[in-house]
Structures are given as C-alpha cells and as structure tokens.
Amino acid sequence: MLKTAVKYRFLAAALLISMSCFVSCPALVAEQQPRLETPKELKADRFDWVHETAVTLKKMPLDGKTGVIRAPAHVTVTEVSTIENGGRLILEGGTLEYKAGRLNVNDGTITILDGRADFSEAEPMMLCDDHGPSNINILGGIMTVHTIETYMAGRGGKITVGAGTLQIHNIEPNSSERDPAQWLWDEVLVPDTANGYTDVIITPWGNGGLQITAQTKPRTIHAPAGTGSMCEKDLNLQMGANSRYGDISGSRVVFAHGPECDFTWDIKCKDLRTEKRTFYRSGGENEGKHLDTQPSIDGDILVWAGGTVWRKAGGIWEHEPLNLGVLARNLAAGKQKTLRKHTMSESYSHPAVSGNIVVWLEHLNLDTTPLDSLQAGNWYHTVYNICGADITDLDNPQYFIVDANVGRRHPYPYWSQFSDFDDVVDVSGRMVVWEGDGDIYGADISNLKSIKVFPICLEAGRQFDPAISDNLVVWTDTRNDKADIYGADIAEPENIKIFPIAADAGVQHQPAIDDRTIVYVHKPSIFHVDDGLIKVCCLSEENKPLSVPLSRVYQGADPAIDGSRIVWQTRCGEQTRAQGISLDLSDCPTDSSDPGK
C-alpha cells in the first residue's frame, strides 16, 4: 500500500501512475466551437477541436471541464495547465503538443483514443491524488512523455494500456517505499481487459527510454504443471533494509548488512529452508565500529573482507583511507579464521571461494598516512597481487600466490562503498580468473607448486569484472562502447574461444554465471545510478546466447546466481534491499535473438 504523503519522483514511468480507467467518448463531444485566436484562454465547460488544423493555446485549464481533440486538429499549448477536480482531456485523433511548463493532473483523467499526444518537450508532468484518483488511459494512438513527478496520497490511480503506446524518455526513481519500476509493474500498469488485452509489455525504446504496450495473447511463459507459478518464483528474502553485495549457494543467501556508515556492516546469512537469519562479523575491539563486506559463499564455506576497526587519533575517529583483511568461516563446523589480517601497510580484499579454495587481492607496502587525506603516501591506485589459500584444513591453510603485480587499483573504495560492483577475481574448481590492467587472465592452480597463468582476453578497451563457472568465463567488455558482456571457453587455454553474449545498445555489465546460465544488468534507460534491468540468458552447446524472458520487470544491481536461484540488490529510495527469484528453465521459452535487447 502507498502511504500518505509519500513522494515518488520518477520520470515518465511515474506518469503512468496517476490517472483513471474512465473512458467514454461520445458523451464527451460538445458542439463545434468557433476557431480560437492565438493565444486565448478557455472559458467554456467543454472544448471540442475537430476541424482546426492549427490552434495555439496559451493555457488549457481543465478544472472540472472536458477537452476533446479530433483529427485533423493540431493543438499546441504554451503555458502551464491543469487537469483537476474531475477534469478530462480526451484525444480522439489529431495532434496535441504540450510545450509549456508543468501539466498538473490532480483528480483528473487523460485518455488517448487515437492520434498523438507529445509531452516530451515540456517540464515534468505532475500527477497527484490528494483530491482524488488521477488516471491515464492509453487505448489507442501514441503518448510520449519526458519526465513525470508524482505525489500520491493513497487514493489510487492506474495507467490502463490497450491498443495504444506509451513512450517514456527517462526513468529516475526516488521512492522511500519500494522499487518504483517494480511498483509500476505490480500496482499501476493494467491491461485494457474490456477490449481483450491480457498483458502489459515493457521494452527498451529510443536512447535509454521505455515503451509500454499491451497484447491480446496470453504470456508465452507458462507455469510448470501443478505449480500455479510463472517461469520464476519470488524467493521472498526479507533480509531487511540496507542489504548489499549478495551471494547465494544452495539454500544460503548472504549479504553485507548495515546502514550508511560501513563501519557498522555485518555479514547476514539467511537459510531459505529454515528461514533462520544469522549475523557474522570480524568483531574485535570497538565492537560495533568494525567493517565486514564483500561476502562470497560456496557450500559451507563463507568468506568476506573486513576486520577493520574505526581508529581514533587525536580524539577524532578517523578511518580513511583504510585497509581490509580476509576471513573465512565453516558454517557447518562453526569455526572461523582470519586468513589474512590487515595492517597499516597491508590490505586484502574481494575474496571469492569455490569448494575449499579461496582467492583474493593483495596490496602490500601501503602507507595510509596522513589519515582522512588524499595525500596518503602510497595507497591510491597501488599494485595488487592475486593470492589464495586451500582451507581444506581451516586451522592450517595452505597459502599460495597465483600471480604478482597484475594491475593497479585502490585497496578499498571508501568514497563509493555502496557501489563497488567490480569483483576483480573469481574461482571455479581449480581455475582462477581476474582482471589485470584492463585485460582478463586465467590460471590453472591444479598444481600449487606449478601454477600456469595464461591470457584470456587482451582486446582493445577495458575488460573487467570476470566471473567463471567450470570452463566458461564471462566479463564486462568496453571494446565497442560503454559496456557489453563477452565470454570465453577456456577448456583449452592454448585455444581460447571468445564470443559476445550481450552487445546491444546501452550498458550491459555485472555478469554472473553458473553452469551455462548467465545473469547480468542491462541499462536501457537511466534508473538509479547503480541500477538497471536484471536479465537472464543461457548458452547453447555452441555458446550461442539464448535470452530467457522473465514474466515481469526486475530492477537492481550486482546479481549472483547458483543453480536456478538468483539474488541481487535493488534500490529503494536511500536504502538497498535484497531481492531474489528462482527459475524453472525447463519450462521457460528461450529466444535466440540478442539477449541485450
């Protein structure tokens, strides 16, 4: 439920939110009015433009009034107008161009039956329901908007989509209640069932926008027999607010959890079978002022970066820049160990685990002084190594170095701790992959005394954020534009085969892979700076990507996958929350077209 006086500001998509399902055309037609001079304010109760080929209005105030536009009329509005107190704007044909400031809709209705309504050059449209529900009906024609602001007091409002098309240039959610795109899909958009439409469809449009249409055929995604569900089920994580950097293995889901200050973060684990939630932390002195982040889990082994304590110097708490350590915990045995402890000159981060093998980044010879300063002696953009340990015996880890001096980066992004989605290194079985100075490398660590390092991708642009499952590697690639998803089969390191996975317009990044299923983030439009659309595809035996259409829109960042389960974080106003689904790929249709589309 929407709460009173909750303000949502998200562009045109929100536009969809404030209008009603009222549509009755014949009764709204008044007698033809004489041609209006330009500009001229309207005074009558009804306005009917039928034969006008070009009319320019200073204002279109529809306070409790009805305005009807029919072909071949072309109406242009140049100043701020209102549709309120039961007012109605009906486009039966022709063209409406709104080039004024805001169009304020409060207890009003916009109905598009035919023609074109263009609000793309106007200031944000304001939709309110404090006087009553405001609704939009796209039953024909095309309505284009640029930005919409909504202020919903809880009296309702729907966007009904039928034979028409709604085009939205931009989305910019800022909701303290829930994910705006999810809310739009769940509670605002409805198909015009009276005319046989069964589903609302959202697709990328233009340069980063969305196009909303409806279809009369049932969805092509069907529930597995007897389940009554769609292709995917909500995992109902309920991890609470402020969850970020998630991972999943079997029935266990882990997130870094805590409010804005990262020195309050713990690792939160939920078992989906028992619903039990457990917190894990590095602890130590100054309990409650420690940092635990970047969790990774495989089976019973949970690893994360942390152990840093907020330091006090000269009576002032100072903690930037800072170094991290790496910790491991055997959840079944209840045993925890610090694999690498941070010091003022050493930092360890971005751990990943597969079986009993843990890998991480190592920064040495650091100088963090003076604290809280951009002038730290040797800390920013410093050289890192790829290291690891075999923790089959957690009390006696077998440490190893995969490769040294592979690249440069900051040990910890303390200025953007909420959006550190570059995992840098990953491991699957005895294969390790990582980014080194914008290229992707791999290593076979089957023999820790003779580790074999090999290049995977040295193409132009930057390649980064790799993930691996068995012999399949995926990463974010900038060779062609801002970001695409590429992959490689490294079964034969001397004969590596590289292939595109998602190379559409816009941004495709943050890939994760398990077996041959890939999840990634696609940004066809401007959502929150960190968020995009969650996409899924599968690789055929020939490594051709097959898109897996989901039954609804999912928005978020930093996805992780294990088997049929996917988790990610989604932005809700100033908070992040954990979200997840389980797939039944055996019953999901696939599409061999570019999965980025």
Secondary structure, DSSP 4 states (H G I P E B T S, - for coil): -PPTTEEEE-HHHHHTTSB------GGGPPPPPPPPPSS----SSEEEESS-S-EEES---EES-EEEE-TT-EEEE-S-EEEETT-EEEE-SSEEEE-SS-EEEES-EEEE-SSEEEETTSSPEEEE-SSS--EEEE-SSEEEES-EEEEE-SS---EEESSSEEEES------SSS-HHHHIIIIIEEE-GGGT--EEEEEEETTTEEEEEEESSPPS--PPTTT---SEEE------BSEEEEEEETTEEEEEE-SSSGGG-EEEEEETTT--EEEE----SSTTSEEEEEEEEETTEEEEEEEEE-EEETTEEE--S---EEEEEETTTTEEEEEE---SS-EEEEEEEETTEEEEEEE-S-B-PSSS-TT-TB-TTEEEEEEEEE-SSTTS-EEEEEEEEEEEE-S--TTSTT------EEEETTEEEEEETTEEEEEE-SSTTS-EEEEEE--SS-EEEEEEETTEEEEEE-SSSSBEEEEEE-SSTTS-EEEEEE--SSEEEEEEEETTEEEEEEESS--STT-EEEEEEEE-TT--EEE---SS--EEEEEEEETTEEEEEEEETTEEEEEEEEE-GGGS--B-S-TT-
